[in-house]
Amino acid sequence: MPIETEPFDAAEHLTGEAAQMELLAEALESGDAKFIAVALGTIARARGMTKVAKDTGVSREALYKSLTSDGDPRLSTVCGVLKALGIKLQIKETP
């Protein structure tokens, strides 16, 4: 008898702002563009993709598509999503 599984969506469990910021910090620290896009997509879904899309001026479908491991969002899209999420990036030198 096969084991039945259910799809897992991290956005459903990533409801706290601190956890969301921890995910994004880890993604940025990795330097992996795909991980960063997925992290932003997960946070946007957790907060409401429709609202984020409206605030960025990008269609919801386009955000879903670009904020995945297969997507390649433009810098303007990433900046718009960060602004819509109320996230400000700061730069610091690495030791």
PDB file of N, CA, C and O in Angstrom:
ATOM      1  N   MET A   1       0.846  -1.172   0.000  1.00  0.00           N
ATOM      2  CA  MET A   1       0.000   0.000   0.000  1.00  0.00           C
ATOM      3  C   MET A   1       0.899   1.245   0.000  1.00  0.00           C
ATOM      4  O   MET A   1       1.763   1.380   0.867  1.00  0.00           O
ATOM      5  N   PRO A   2       0.701   2.158  -0.969  1.00  0.00           N
ATOM      6  CA  PRO A   2       1.547   3.352  -1.035  1.00  0.00           C
ATOM      7  C   PRO A   2       1.248   4.327   0.106  1.00  0.00           C
ATOM      8  O   PRO A   2       0.123   4.418   0.598  1.00  0.00           O
ATOM      9  N   ILE A   3       2.278   5.039   0.500  1.00  0.00           N
ATOM     10  CA  ILE A   3       2.127   6.059   1.545  1.00  0.00           C
ATOM     11  C   ILE A   3       1.556   7.317   0.914  1.00  0.00           C
ATOM     12  O   ILE A   3       2.034   7.780  -0.122  1.00  0.00           O
ATOM     13  N   GLU A   4       0.540   7.856   1.542  1.00  0.00           N
ATOM     14  CA  GLU A   4      -0.056   9.092   1.047  1.00  0.00           C
ATOM     15  C   GLU A   4       0.619  10.279   1.709  1.00  0.00           C
ATOM     16  O   GLU A   4       0.812  10.301   2.925  1.00  0.00           O
ATOM     17  N   THR A   5       0.971  11.253   0.910  1.00  0.00           N
ATOM     18  CA  THR A   5       1.603  12.469   1.429  1.00  0.00           C
ATOM     19  C   THR A   5       0.800  13.683   1.003  1.00  0.00           C
ATOM     20  O   THR A   5      -0.007  13.620   0.076  1.00  0.00           O
ATOM     21  N   GLU A   6       1.031  14.775   1.684  1.00  0.00           N
ATOM     22  CA  GLU A   6       0.384  16.035   1.348  1.00  0.00           C
ATOM     23  C   GLU A   6       1.457  17.028   0.941  1.00  0.00           C
ATOM     24  O   GLU A   6       2.564  16.990   1.476  1.00  0.00           O
ATOM     25  N   PRO A   7       1.151  17.920   0.002  1.00  0.00           N
ATOM     26  CA  PRO A   7       2.140  18.929  -0.396  1.00  0.00           C
ATOM     27  C   PRO A   7       2.498  19.821   0.799  1.00  0.00           C
ATOM     28  O   PRO A   7       1.647  20.133   1.632  1.00  0.00           O
ATOM     29  N   PHE A   8       3.750  20.218   0.865  1.00  0.00           N
ATOM     30  CA  PHE A   8       4.206  21.088   1.945  1.00  0.00           C
ATOM     31  C   PHE A   8       4.468  22.466   1.378  1.00  0.00           C
ATOM     32  O   PHE A   8       5.175  22.597   0.379  1.00  0.00           O
ATOM     33  N   ASP A   9       3.917  23.489   1.992  1.00  0.00           N
ATOM     34  CA  ASP A   9       4.161  24.872   1.603  1.00  0.00           C
ATOM     35  C   ASP A   9       4.682  25.610   2.824  1.00  0.00           C
ATOM     36  O   ASP A   9       3.949  25.844   3.785  1.00  0.00           O
ATOM     37  N   ALA A  10       5.949  25.973   2.774  1.00  0.00           N
ATOM     38  CA  ALA A  10       6.583  26.659   3.907  1.00  0.00           C
ATOM     39  C   ALA A  10       5.857  27.953   4.258  1.00  0.00           C
ATOM     40  O   ALA A  10       5.856  28.360   5.420  1.00  0.00           O
ATOM     41  N   ALA A  11       5.246  28.599   3.283  1.00  0.00           N
ATOM     42  CA  ALA A  11       4.553  29.868   3.534  1.00  0.00           C
ATOM     43  C   ALA A  11       3.432  29.707   4.551  1.00  0.00           C
ATOM     44  O   ALA A  11       3.120  30.645   5.284  1.00  0.00           O
ATOM     45  N   GLU A  12       2.827  28.532   4.600  1.00  0.00           N
ATOM     46  CA  GLU A  12       1.741  28.291   5.557  1.00  0.00           C
ATOM     47  C   GLU A  12       2.260  28.241   6.994  1.00  0.00           C
ATOM     48  O   GLU A  12       1.497  28.458   7.935  1.00  0.00           O
ATOM     49  N   HIS A  13       3.536  27.960   7.165  1.00  0.00           N
ATOM     50  CA  HIS A  13       4.120  27.804   8.496  1.00  0.00           C
ATOM     51  C   HIS A  13       5.035  28.963   8.880  1.00  0.00           C
ATOM     52  O   HIS A  13       5.445  29.077  10.035  1.00  0.00           O
ATOM     53  N   LEU A  14       5.349  29.810   7.924  1.00  0.00           N
ATOM     54  CA  LEU A  14       6.283  30.911   8.146  1.00  0.00           C
ATOM     55  C   LEU A  14       5.492  32.198   8.390  1.00  0.00           C
ATOM     56  O   LEU A  14       5.567  33.148   7.612  1.00  0.00           O
ATOM     57  N   THR A  15       4.737  32.204   9.483  1.00  0.00           N
ATOM     58  CA  THR A  15       3.814  33.307   9.729  1.00  0.00           C
ATOM     59  C   THR A  15       4.431  34.439  10.530  1.00  0.00           C
ATOM     60  O   THR A  15       3.947  35.569  10.455  1.00  0.00           O
ATOM     61  N   GLY A  16       5.467  34.179  11.283  1.00  0.00           N
ATOM     62  CA  GLY A  16       6.070  35.223  12.106  1.00  0.00           C
ATOM     63  C   GLY A  16       7.114  36.024  11.343  1.00  0.00           C
ATOM     64  O   GLY A  16       7.885  35.475  10.556  1.00  0.00           O
ATOM     65  N   GLU A  17       7.128  37.315  11.584  1.00  0.00           N
ATOM     66  CA  GLU A  17       8.073  38.193  10.900  1.00  0.00           C
ATOM     67  C   GLU A  17       9.526  37.816  11.211  1.00  0.00           C
ATOM     68  O   GLU A  17      10.378  37.871  10.325  1.00  0.00           O
ATOM     69  N   ALA A  18       9.813  37.439  12.442  1.00  0.00           N
ATOM     70  CA  ALA A  18      11.190  37.076  12.808  1.00  0.00           C
ATOM     71  C   ALA A  18      11.661  35.865  12.005  1.00  0.00           C
ATOM     72  O   ALA A  18      12.796  35.840  11.528  1.00  0.00           O
ATOM     73  N   ALA A  19      10.802  34.869  11.856  1.00  0.00           N
ATOM     74  CA  ALA A  19      11.156  33.678  11.077  1.00  0.00           C
ATOM     75  C   ALA A  19      11.345  34.027   9.604  1.00  0.00           C
ATOM     76  O   ALA A  19      12.230  33.486   8.942  1.00  0.00           O
ATOM     77  N   GLN A  20      10.516  34.928   9.097  1.00  0.00           N
ATOM     78  CA  GLN A  20      10.640  35.358   7.708  1.00  0.00           C
ATOM     79  C   GLN A  20      11.970  36.082   7.482  1.00  0.00           C
ATOM     80  O   GLN A  20      12.641  35.859   6.474  1.00  0.00           O
ATOM     81  N   MET A  21      12.342  36.943   8.422  1.00  0.00           N
ATOM     82  CA  MET A  21      13.601  37.668   8.287  1.00  0.00           C
ATOM     83  C   MET A  21      14.798  36.734   8.420  1.00  0.00           C
ATOM     84  O   MET A  21      15.830  36.939   7.780  1.00  0.00           O
ATOM     85  N   GLU A  22      14.658  35.717   9.247  1.00  0.00           N
ATOM     86  CA  GLU A  22      15.730  34.729   9.393  1.00  0.00           C
ATOM     87  C   GLU A  22      15.922  33.959   8.082  1.00  0.00           C
ATOM     88  O   GLU A  22      17.054  33.716   7.664  1.00  0.00           O
ATOM     89  N   LEU A  23      14.825  33.580   7.440  1.00  0.00           N
ATOM     90  CA  LEU A  23      14.903  32.895   6.158  1.00  0.00           C
ATOM     91  C   LEU A  23      15.578  33.776   5.117  1.00  0.00           C
ATOM     92  O   LEU A  23      16.469  33.321   4.400  1.00  0.00           O
ATOM     93  N   LEU A  24      15.159  35.033   5.032  1.00  0.00           N
ATOM     94  CA  LEU A  24      15.740  35.935   4.035  1.00  0.00           C
ATOM     95  C   LEU A  24      17.216  36.200   4.317  1.00  0.00           C
ATOM     96  O   LEU A  24      18.025  36.249   3.390  1.00  0.00           O
ATOM     97  N   ALA A  25      17.573  36.370   5.587  1.00  0.00           N
ATOM     98  CA  ALA A  25      18.981  36.584   5.947  1.00  0.00           C
ATOM     99  C   ALA A  25      19.830  35.386   5.540  1.00  0.00           C
ATOM    100  O   ALA A  25      20.931  35.544   5.013  1.00  0.00           O
ATOM    101  N   GLU A  26      19.308  34.187   5.789  1.00  0.00           N
ATOM    102  CA  GLU A  26      20.042  32.972   5.408  1.00  0.00           C
ATOM    103  C   GLU A  26      20.208  32.901   3.889  1.00  0.00           C
ATOM    104  O   GLU A  26      21.278  32.549   3.391  1.00  0.00           O
ATOM    105  N   ALA A  27      19.149  33.237   3.162  1.00  0.00           N
ATOM    106  CA  ALA A  27      19.216  33.207   1.700  1.00  0.00           C
ATOM    107  C   ALA A  27      20.237  34.221   1.180  1.00  0.00           C
ATOM    108  O   ALA A  27      21.040  33.902   0.304  1.00  0.00           O
ATOM    109  N   LEU A  28      20.204  35.434   1.717  1.00  0.00           N
ATOM    110  CA  LEU A  28      21.153  36.462   1.284  1.00  0.00           C
ATOM    111  C   LEU A  28      22.584  36.078   1.636  1.00  0.00           C
ATOM    112  O   LEU A  28      23.506  36.303   0.853  1.00  0.00           O
ATOM    113  N   GLU A  29      22.761  35.499   2.814  1.00  0.00           N
ATOM    114  CA  GLU A  29      24.088  35.069   3.251  1.00  0.00           C
ATOM    115  C   GLU A  29      24.655  34.002   2.314  1.00  0.00           C
ATOM    116  O   GLU A  29      25.863  33.950   2.080  1.00  0.00           O
ATOM    117  N   SER A  30      23.780  33.160   1.785  1.00  0.00           N
ATOM    118  CA  SER A  30      24.229  32.093   0.892  1.00  0.00           C
ATOM    119  C   SER A  30      24.751  32.630  -0.437  1.00  0.00           C
ATOM    120  O   SER A  30      25.616  32.020  -1.065  1.00  0.00           O
ATOM    121  N   GLY A  31      24.223  33.768  -0.858  1.00  0.00           N
ATOM    122  CA  GLY A  31      24.613  34.328  -2.151  1.00  0.00           C
ATOM    123  C   GLY A  31      24.007  33.591  -3.335  1.00  0.00           C
ATOM    124  O   GLY A  31      24.345  33.882  -4.482  1.00  0.00           O
ATOM    125  N   ASP A  32      23.126  32.650  -3.075  1.00  0.00           N
ATOM    126  CA  ASP A  32      22.491  31.847  -4.115  1.00  0.00           C
ATOM    127  C   ASP A  32      21.239  32.570  -4.614  1.00  0.00           C
ATOM    128  O   ASP A  32      20.256  32.689  -3.882  1.00  0.00           O
ATOM    129  N   ALA A  33      21.275  33.051  -5.853  1.00  0.00           N
ATOM    130  CA  ALA A  33      20.169  33.833  -6.409  1.00  0.00           C
ATOM    131  C   ALA A  33      18.855  33.056  -6.399  1.00  0.00           C
ATOM    132  O   ALA A  33      17.797  33.636  -6.156  1.00  0.00           O
ATOM    133  N   LYS A  34      18.912  31.763  -6.657  1.00  0.00           N
ATOM    134  CA  LYS A  34      17.682  30.959  -6.660  1.00  0.00           C
ATOM    135  C   LYS A  34      17.091  30.854  -5.256  1.00  0.00           C
ATOM    136  O   LYS A  34      15.876  30.937  -5.079  1.00  0.00           O
ATOM    137  N   PHE A  35      17.960  30.669  -4.261  1.00  0.00           N
ATOM    138  CA  PHE A  35      17.502  30.592  -2.866  1.00  0.00           C
ATOM    139  C   PHE A  35      16.879  31.927  -2.458  1.00  0.00           C
ATOM    140  O   PHE A  35      15.855  31.947  -1.775  1.00  0.00           O
ATOM    141  N   ILE A  36      17.482  33.032  -2.864  1.00  0.00           N
ATOM    142  CA  ILE A  36      16.955  34.358  -2.532  1.00  0.00           C
ATOM    143  C   ILE A  36      15.572  34.540  -3.160  1.00  0.00           C
ATOM    144  O   ILE A  36      14.651  35.018  -2.498  1.00  0.00           O
ATOM    145  N   ALA A  37      15.421  34.165  -4.424  1.00  0.00           N
ATOM    146  CA  ALA A  37      14.131  34.290  -5.105  1.00  0.00           C
ATOM    147  C   ALA A  37      13.062  33.438  -4.418  1.00  0.00           C
ATOM    148  O   ALA A  37      11.939  33.895  -4.208  1.00  0.00           O
ATOM    149  N   VAL A  38      13.416  32.206  -4.070  1.00  0.00           N
ATOM    150  CA  VAL A  38      12.466  31.316  -3.398  1.00  0.00           C
ATOM    151  C   VAL A  38      12.095  31.871  -2.024  1.00  0.00           C
ATOM    152  O   VAL A  38      10.926  31.833  -1.638  1.00  0.00           O
ATOM    153  N   ALA A  39      13.080  32.386  -1.282  1.00  0.00           N
ATOM    154  CA  ALA A  39      12.800  32.953   0.039  1.00  0.00           C
ATOM    155  C   ALA A  39      11.847  34.140  -0.074  1.00  0.00           C
ATOM    156  O   ALA A  39      10.897  34.249   0.701  1.00  0.00           O
ATOM    157  N   LEU A  40      12.094  35.026  -1.032  1.00  0.00           N
ATOM    158  CA  LEU A  40      11.200  36.167  -1.237  1.00  0.00           C
ATOM    159  C   LEU A  40       9.797  35.695  -1.627  1.00  0.00           C
ATOM    160  O   LEU A  40       8.801  36.243  -1.157  1.00  0.00           O
ATOM    161  N   GLY A  41       9.724  34.683  -2.482  1.00  0.00           N
ATOM    162  CA  GLY A  41       8.424  34.141  -2.881  1.00  0.00           C
ATOM    163  C   GLY A  41       7.677  33.527  -1.710  1.00  0.00           C
ATOM    164  O   GLY A  41       6.464  33.688  -1.579  1.00  0.00           O
ATOM    165  N   THR A  42       8.407  32.827  -0.868  1.00  0.00           N
ATOM    166  CA  THR A  42       7.791  32.202   0.306  1.00  0.00           C
ATOM    167  C   THR A  42       7.245  33.271   1.259  1.00  0.00           C
ATOM    168  O   THR A  42       6.130  33.151   1.765  1.00  0.00           O
ATOM    169  N   ILE A  43       8.032  34.303   1.493  1.00  0.00           N
ATOM    170  CA  ILE A  43       7.598  35.388   2.382  1.00  0.00           C
ATOM    171  C   ILE A  43       6.411  36.123   1.771  1.00  0.00           C
ATOM    172  O   ILE A  43       5.461  36.465   2.476  1.00  0.00           O
ATOM    173  N   ALA A  44       6.462  36.368   0.459  1.00  0.00           N
ATOM    174  CA  ALA A  44       5.351  37.057  -0.210  1.00  0.00           C
ATOM    175  C   ALA A  44       4.067  36.233  -0.105  1.00  0.00           C
ATOM    176  O   ALA A  44       2.995  36.791   0.129  1.00  0.00           O
ATOM    177  N   ARG A  45       4.163  34.920  -0.276  1.00  0.00           N
ATOM    178  CA  ARG A  45       2.974  34.067  -0.136  1.00  0.00           C
ATOM    179  C   ARG A  45       2.469  34.075   1.298  1.00  0.00           C
ATOM    180  O   ARG A  45       1.261  34.091   1.533  1.00  0.00           O
ATOM    181  N   ALA A  46       3.386  34.063   2.253  1.00  0.00           N
ATOM    182  CA  ALA A  46       2.983  34.073   3.665  1.00  0.00           C
ATOM    183  C   ALA A  46       2.247  35.360   4.021  1.00  0.00           C
ATOM    184  O   ALA A  46       1.333  35.353   4.846  1.00  0.00           O
ATOM    185  N   ARG A  47       2.644  36.450   3.404  1.00  0.00           N
ATOM    186  CA  ARG A  47       2.014  37.747   3.724  1.00  0.00           C
ATOM    187  C   ARG A  47       0.838  38.082   2.820  1.00  0.00           C
ATOM    188  O   ARG A  47       0.066  38.997   3.106  1.00  0.00           O
ATOM    189  N   GLY A  48       0.705  37.333   1.724  1.00  0.00           N
ATOM    190  CA  GLY A  48      -0.399  37.573   0.788  1.00  0.00           C
ATOM    191  C   GLY A  48       0.115  38.046  -0.557  1.00  0.00           C
ATOM    192  O   GLY A  48       0.386  39.233  -0.740  1.00  0.00           O
ATOM    193  N   MET A  49       0.250  37.132  -1.490  1.00  0.00           N
ATOM    194  CA  MET A  49       0.825  37.452  -2.803  1.00  0.00           C
ATOM    195  C   MET A  49       0.010  38.490  -3.555  1.00  0.00           C
ATOM    196  O   MET A  49       0.573  39.312  -4.279  1.00  0.00           O
ATOM    197  N   THR A  50      -1.311  38.466  -3.394  1.00  0.00           N
ATOM    198  CA  THR A  50      -2.156  39.436  -4.102  1.00  0.00           C
ATOM    199  C   THR A  50      -1.809  40.856  -3.675  1.00  0.00           C
ATOM    200  O   THR A  50      -1.675  41.742  -4.520  1.00  0.00           O
ATOM    201  N   LYS A  51      -1.664  41.080  -2.375  1.00  0.00           N
ATOM    202  CA  LYS A  51      -1.326  42.411  -1.877  1.00  0.00           C
ATOM    203  C   LYS A  51       0.074  42.813  -2.314  1.00  0.00           C
ATOM    204  O   LYS A  51       0.291  43.953  -2.725  1.00  0.00           O
ATOM    205  N   VAL A  52       1.022  41.896  -2.232  1.00  0.00           N
ATOM    206  CA  VAL A  52       2.398  42.199  -2.649  1.00  0.00           C
ATOM    207  C   VAL A  52       2.417  42.554  -4.134  1.00  0.00           C
ATOM    208  O   VAL A  52       3.086  43.506  -4.533  1.00  0.00           O
ATOM    209  N   ALA A  53       1.692  41.801  -4.949  1.00  0.00           N
ATOM    210  CA  ALA A  53       1.638  42.081  -6.383  1.00  0.00           C
ATOM    211  C   ALA A  53       1.055  43.465  -6.635  1.00  0.00           C
ATOM    212  O   ALA A  53       1.570  44.224  -7.455  1.00  0.00           O
ATOM    213  N   LYS A  54      -0.013  43.784  -5.930  1.00  0.00           N
ATOM    214  CA  LYS A  54      -0.639  45.102  -6.097  1.00  0.00           C
ATOM    215  C   LYS A  54       0.343  46.210  -5.706  1.00  0.00           C
ATOM    216  O   LYS A  54       0.461  47.211  -6.412  1.00  0.00           O
ATOM    217  N   ASP A  55       1.040  46.032  -4.592  1.00  0.00           N
ATOM    218  CA  ASP A  55       1.971  47.047  -4.112  1.00  0.00           C
ATOM    219  C   ASP A  55       3.197  47.206  -5.011  1.00  0.00           C
ATOM    220  O   ASP A  55       3.793  48.282  -5.065  1.00  0.00           O
ATOM    221  N   THR A  56       3.572  46.139  -5.713  1.00  0.00           N
ATOM    222  CA  THR A  56       4.738  46.223  -6.591  1.00  0.00           C
ATOM    223  C   THR A  56       4.372  46.645  -8.000  1.00  0.00           C
ATOM    224  O   THR A  56       5.236  47.079  -8.761  1.00  0.00           O
ATOM    225  N   GLY A  57       3.100  46.522  -8.360  1.00  0.00           N
ATOM    226  CA  GLY A  57       2.681  46.864  -9.712  1.00  0.00           C
ATOM    227  C   GLY A  57       3.004  45.771 -10.716  1.00  0.00           C
ATOM    228  O   GLY A  57       3.039  46.017 -11.922  1.00  0.00           O
ATOM    229  N   VAL A  58       3.239  44.568 -10.220  1.00  0.00           N
ATOM    230  CA  VAL A  58       3.528  43.416 -11.071  1.00  0.00           C
ATOM    231  C   VAL A  58       2.377  42.431 -10.887  1.00  0.00           C
ATOM    232  O   VAL A  58       1.839  42.291  -9.789  1.00  0.00           O
ATOM    233  N   SER A  59       2.009  41.755 -11.962  1.00  0.00           N
ATOM    234  CA  SER A  59       0.894  40.818 -11.840  1.00  0.00           C
ATOM    235  C   SER A  59       1.247  39.689 -10.873  1.00  0.00           C
ATOM    236  O   SER A  59       2.410  39.314 -10.723  1.00  0.00           O
ATOM    237  N   ARG A  60       0.239  39.175 -10.240  1.00  0.00           N
ATOM    238  CA  ARG A  60       0.417  38.084  -9.292  1.00  0.00           C
ATOM    239  C   ARG A  60       1.057  36.872  -9.970  1.00  0.00           C
ATOM    240  O   ARG A  60       1.952  36.233  -9.416  1.00  0.00           O
ATOM    241  N   GLU A  61       0.588  36.574 -11.162  1.00  0.00           N
ATOM    242  CA  GLU A  61       1.122  35.434 -11.905  1.00  0.00           C
ATOM    243  C   GLU A  61       2.603  35.623 -12.208  1.00  0.00           C
ATOM    244  O   GLU A  61       3.392  34.684 -12.102  1.00  0.00           O
ATOM    245  N   ALA A  62       2.976  36.852 -12.588  1.00  0.00           N
ATOM    246  CA  ALA A  62       4.389  37.130 -12.899  1.00  0.00           C
ATOM    247  C   ALA A  62       5.254  36.981 -11.647  1.00  0.00           C
ATOM    248  O   ALA A  62       6.379  36.487 -11.727  1.00  0.00           O
ATOM    249  N   LEU A  63       4.734  37.407 -10.489  1.00  0.00           N
ATOM    250  CA  LEU A  63       5.504  37.245  -9.250  1.00  0.00           C
ATOM    251  C   LEU A  63       5.650  35.772  -8.893  1.00  0.00           C
ATOM    252  O   LEU A  63       6.737  35.321  -8.533  1.00  0.00           O
ATOM    253  N   TYR A  64       4.552  35.022  -8.992  1.00  0.00           N
ATOM    254  CA  TYR A  64       4.635  33.587  -8.704  1.00  0.00           C
ATOM    255  C   TYR A  64       5.699  32.935  -9.589  1.00  0.00           C
ATOM    256  O   TYR A  64       6.480  32.104  -9.126  1.00  0.00           O
ATOM    257  N   LYS A  65       5.719  33.319 -10.856  1.00  0.00           N
ATOM    258  CA  LYS A  65       6.635  32.716 -11.808  1.00  0.00           C
ATOM    259  C   LYS A  65       8.086  33.124 -11.535  1.00  0.00           C
ATOM    260  O   LYS A  65       8.984  32.284 -11.598  1.00  0.00           O
ATOM    261  N   SER A  66       8.321  34.393 -11.236  1.00  0.00           N
ATOM    262  CA  SER A  66       9.697  34.870 -11.080  1.00  0.00           C
ATOM    263  C   SER A  66      10.301  34.540  -9.718  1.00  0.00           C
ATOM    264  O   SER A  66      11.521  34.428  -9.599  1.00  0.00           O
ATOM    265  N   LEU A  67       9.471  34.382  -8.692  1.00  0.00           N
ATOM    266  CA  LEU A  67       9.994  34.112  -7.350  1.00  0.00           C
ATOM    267  C   LEU A  67       9.991  32.619  -7.035  1.00  0.00           C
ATOM    268  O   LEU A  67       9.485  32.183  -6.000  1.00  0.00           O
ATOM    269  N   THR A  68      10.563  31.857  -7.946  1.00  0.00           N
ATOM    270  CA  THR A  68      10.739  30.414  -7.788  1.00  0.00           C
ATOM    271  C   THR A  68      12.184  30.068  -8.112  1.00  0.00           C
ATOM    272  O   THR A  68      12.946  30.925  -8.561  1.00  0.00           O
ATOM    273  N   SER A  69      12.562  28.817  -7.885  1.00  0.00           N
ATOM    274  CA  SER A  69      13.935  28.406  -8.204  1.00  0.00           C
ATOM    275  C   SER A  69      14.180  28.408  -9.710  1.00  0.00           C
ATOM    276  O   SER A  69      15.329  28.468 -10.146  1.00  0.00           O
ATOM    277  N   ASP A  70      13.119  28.345 -10.506  1.00  0.00           N
ATOM    278  CA  ASP A  70      13.264  28.405 -11.963  1.00  0.00           C
ATOM    279  C   ASP A  70      13.140  29.826 -12.499  1.00  0.00           C
ATOM    280  O   ASP A  70      13.462  30.083 -13.659  1.00  0.00           O
ATOM    281  N   GLY A  71      12.676  30.751 -11.658  1.00  0.00           N
ATOM    282  CA  GLY A  71      12.497  32.128 -12.082  1.00  0.00           C
ATOM    283  C   GLY A  71      13.816  32.892 -12.064  1.00  0.00           C
ATOM    284  O   GLY A  71      14.806  32.442 -11.485  1.00  0.00           O
ATOM    285  N   ASP A  72      13.809  34.032 -12.696  1.00  0.00           N
ATOM    286  CA  ASP A  72      14.989  34.897 -12.709  1.00  0.00           C
ATOM    287  C   ASP A  72      14.481  36.341 -12.646  1.00  0.00           C
ATOM    288  O   ASP A  72      14.464  37.048 -13.654  1.00  0.00           O
ATOM    289  N   PRO A  73      14.062  36.774 -11.430  1.00  0.00           N
ATOM    290  CA  PRO A  73      13.444  38.093 -11.331  1.00  0.00           C
ATOM    291  C   PRO A  73      14.423  39.215 -11.652  1.00  0.00           C
ATOM    292  O   PRO A  73      15.618  39.122 -11.374  1.00  0.00           O
ATOM    293  N   ARG A  74      13.891  40.261 -12.236  1.00  0.00           N
ATOM    294  CA  ARG A  74      14.690  41.455 -12.499  1.00  0.00           C
ATOM    295  C   ARG A  74      14.979  42.138 -11.167  1.00  0.00           C
ATOM    296  O   ARG A  74      14.253  41.959 -10.189  1.00  0.00           O
ATOM    297  N   LEU A  75      16.032  42.907 -11.148  1.00  0.00           N
ATOM    298  CA  LEU A  75      16.379  43.642  -9.936  1.00  0.00           C
ATOM    299  C   LEU A  75      15.244  44.577  -9.541  1.00  0.00           C
ATOM    300  O   LEU A  75      14.974  44.748  -8.353  1.00  0.00           O
ATOM    301  N   SER A  76      14.577  45.183 -10.515  1.00  0.00           N
ATOM    302  CA  SER A  76      13.465  46.079 -10.208  1.00  0.00           C
ATOM    303  C   SER A  76      12.323  45.317  -9.524  1.00  0.00           C
ATOM    304  O   SER A  76      11.648  45.870  -8.655  1.00  0.00           O
ATOM    305  N   THR A  77      12.104  44.072  -9.904  1.00  0.00           N
ATOM    306  CA  THR A  77      11.076  43.258  -9.263  1.00  0.00           C
ATOM    307  C   THR A  77      11.469  42.938  -7.831  1.00  0.00           C
ATOM    308  O   THR A  77      10.652  43.052  -6.917  1.00  0.00           O
ATOM    309  N   VAL A  78      12.728  42.536  -7.633  1.00  0.00           N
ATOM    310  CA  VAL A  78      13.209  42.229  -6.283  1.00  0.00           C
ATOM    311  C   VAL A  78      13.094  43.462  -5.396  1.00  0.00           C
ATOM    312  O   VAL A  78      12.629  43.364  -4.260  1.00  0.00           O
ATOM    313  N   CYS A  79      13.507  44.611  -5.897  1.00  0.00           N
ATOM    314  CA  CYS A  79      13.431  45.849  -5.103  1.00  0.00           C
ATOM    315  C   CYS A  79      11.978  46.202  -4.782  1.00  0.00           C
ATOM    316  O   CYS A  79      11.674  46.637  -3.671  1.00  0.00           O
ATOM    317  N   GLY A  80      11.086  46.016  -5.750  1.00  0.00           N
ATOM    318  CA  GLY A  80       9.664  46.284  -5.522  1.00  0.00           C
ATOM    319  C   GLY A  80       9.061  45.358  -4.479  1.00  0.00           C
ATOM    320  O   GLY A  80       8.267  45.791  -3.643  1.00  0.00           O
ATOM    321  N   VAL A  81       9.434  44.084  -4.525  1.00  0.00           N
ATOM    322  CA  VAL A  81       8.930  43.120  -3.549  1.00  0.00           C
ATOM    323  C   VAL A  81       9.451  43.462  -2.161  1.00  0.00           C
ATOM    324  O   VAL A  81       8.698  43.439  -1.188  1.00  0.00           O
ATOM    325  N   LEU A  82      10.737  43.778  -2.067  1.00  0.00           N
ATOM    326  CA  LEU A  82      11.301  44.153  -0.768  1.00  0.00           C
ATOM    327  C   LEU A  82      10.574  45.368  -0.192  1.00  0.00           C
ATOM    328  O   LEU A  82      10.250  45.402   0.995  1.00  0.00           O
ATOM    329  N   LYS A  83      10.325  46.350  -1.033  1.00  0.00           N
ATOM    330  CA  LYS A  83       9.620  47.556  -0.572  1.00  0.00           C
ATOM    331  C   LYS A  83       8.193  47.215  -0.134  1.00  0.00           C
ATOM    332  O   LYS A  83       7.726  47.699   0.897  1.00  0.00           O
ATOM    333  N   ALA A  84       7.506  46.387  -0.913  1.00  0.00           N
ATOM    334  CA  ALA A  84       6.134  45.997  -0.574  1.00  0.00           C
ATOM    335  C   ALA A  84       6.085  45.210   0.735  1.00  0.00           C
ATOM    336  O   ALA A  84       5.108  45.291   1.478  1.00  0.00           O
ATOM    337  N   LEU A  85       7.134  44.456   1.008  1.00  0.00           N
ATOM    338  CA  LEU A  85       7.188  43.674   2.244  1.00  0.00           C
ATOM    339  C   LEU A  85       7.692  44.499   3.425  1.00  0.00           C
ATOM    340  O   LEU A  85       7.706  44.020   4.559  1.00  0.00           O
ATOM    341  N   GLY A  86       8.107  45.740   3.160  1.00  0.00           N
ATOM    342  CA  GLY A  86       8.611  46.584   4.238  1.00  0.00           C
ATOM    343  C   GLY A  86       9.998  46.169   4.701  1.00  0.00           C
ATOM    344  O   GLY A  86      10.344  46.331   5.872  1.00  0.00           O
ATOM    345  N   ILE A  87      10.794  45.632   3.775  1.00  0.00           N
ATOM    346  CA  ILE A  87      12.139  45.159   4.108  1.00  0.00           C
ATOM    347  C   ILE A  87      13.160  46.092   3.488  1.00  0.00           C
ATOM    348  O   ILE A  87      13.085  46.419   2.303  1.00  0.00           O
ATOM    349  N   LYS A  88      14.103  46.511   4.293  1.00  0.00           N
ATOM    350  CA  LYS A  88      15.185  47.374   3.835  1.00  0.00           C
ATOM    351  C   LYS A  88      16.497  46.612   4.014  1.00  0.00           C
ATOM    352  O   LYS A  88      16.812  46.151   5.111  1.00  0.00           O
ATOM    353  N   LEU A  89      17.243  46.487   2.947  1.00  0.00           N
ATOM    354  CA  LEU A  89      18.537  45.811   3.019  1.00  0.00           C
ATOM    355  C   LEU A  89      19.614  46.798   3.414  1.00  0.00           C
ATOM    356  O   LEU A  89      19.586  47.959   3.005  1.00  0.00           O
ATOM    357  N   GLN A  90      20.561  46.336   4.208  1.00  0.00           N
ATOM    358  CA  GLN A  90      21.706  47.159   4.575  1.00  0.00           C
ATOM    359  C   GLN A  90      22.964  46.434   4.140  1.00  0.00           C
ATOM    360  O   GLN A  90      23.028  45.205   4.147  1.00  0.00           O
ATOM    361  N   ILE A  91      23.946  47.204   3.769  1.00  0.00           N
ATOM    362  CA  ILE A  91      25.210  46.653   3.299  1.00  0.00           C
ATOM    363  C   ILE A  91      26.259  46.771   4.404  1.00  0.00           C
ATOM    364  O   ILE A  91      26.357  47.792   5.085  1.00  0.00           O
ATOM    365  N   LYS A  92      27.034  45.710   4.563  1.00  0.00           N
ATOM    366  CA  LYS A  92      28.147  45.782   5.507  1.00  0.00           C
ATOM    367  C   LYS A  92      29.310  45.024   4.911  1.00  0.00           C
ATOM    368  O   LYS A  92      29.127  44.075   4.148  1.00  0.00           O
ATOM    369  N   GLU A  93      30.495  45.447   5.260  1.00  0.00           N
ATOM    370  CA  GLU A  93      31.698  44.790   4.773  1.00  0.00           C
ATOM    371  C   GLU A  93      31.852  43.438   5.446  1.00  0.00           C
ATOM    372  O   GLU A  93      31.508  43.266   6.615  1.00  0.00           O
ATOM    373  N   THR A  94      32.367  42.494   4.699  1.00  0.00           N
ATOM    374  CA  THR A  94      32.652  41.208   5.313  1.00  0.00           C
ATOM    375  C   THR A  94      34.061  41.265   5.920  1.00  0.00           C
ATOM    376  O   THR A  94      34.960  41.895   5.363  1.00  0.00           O
ATOM    377  N   PRO A  95      34.234  40.617   7.035  1.00  0.00           N
ATOM    378  CA  PRO A  95      35.552  40.664   7.701  1.00  0.00           C
ATOM    379  C   PRO A  95      36.602  39.906   6.929  1.00  0.00           C
ATOM    380  O   PRO A  95      37.757  39.849   7.351  1.00  0.00           O
TER     381      PRO A  95
END
